[in-house]
Amino acid sequence: MTTPQKFLLDECVSLPIVAALRKHVDTLPVPAHLFHIIELGMNAQSDEDWIPKIAEEGWVVISGDKGKGGLRKGQKLKAICASFGVTHILVSAKIQERKVAEKIELFKAAWEMIAATSESEPGTRFSMRFDNAGDIILQKMRIFPSRPS
């Protein structure tokens, strides 16, 4: 039996998207578990706290977080994921600014590509964005080593 894929969507992705995507994925032959960080009770924690907790569990994190500001000014999500070997998908601002219904359809259209990320080397970063033709794509991104503080 195939090990179910595990996807954790953070606070930058709305709960209705998770619910709709879960319904979509439940109709597919390949098992997948989708959870929102709120459902796991980790929504009040900083990225520096919750990412290490899930690092050994095989999750792929999906986020619209670009690490620009907010009240807590710790390390950026993408740097924390890379340092703990957590594969992650960063949703572009162009997608994030769409209405929820449209984002749901974009996530469904990209599901096959999203699912394939679980087979990537741990810590791999992807960008979910539009290509020049306006089609949704997942692009593997290069990870640069973080500079010492």
MOMOKA-V943310 format. One record per residue. SS is DSSP state (H for helix, E for strand, C for the rest). Layout:
[[SS] [SS]]
This chain:
[[C] [C] [C] [C] [E] [E] [E] [E] [E] [C] [C] [C] [C] [C] [H] [H] [H] [H] [H] [H] [H] [H] [H] [H] [H] [H] [C] [C] [C] [C] [C] [E] [E] [E] [E] [E] [C] [C] [C] [C] [C] [C] [C] [C] [C] [C] [H] [H] [H] [H] [H] [H] [H] [H] [H] [H] [H] [C] [E] [E] [E] [E] [E] [C] [C] [C] [C] [C] [C] [C] [C] [C] [C] [C] [C] [C] [H] [H] [H] [H] [H] [H] [H] [C] [C] [C] [C] [E] [E] [E] [E] [C] [H] [H] [H] [H] [C] [C] [C] [H] [H] [H] [H] [H] [H] [H] [H] [H] [H] [C] [H] [H] [H] [H] [H] [H] [H] [H] [H] [C] [C] [C] [C] [C] [E] [E] [E] [E] [E] [E] [C] [C] [C] [C] [C] [E] [E] [E] [E] [E] [E] [C] [C] [C] [C] [C] [C] [C] [C]]
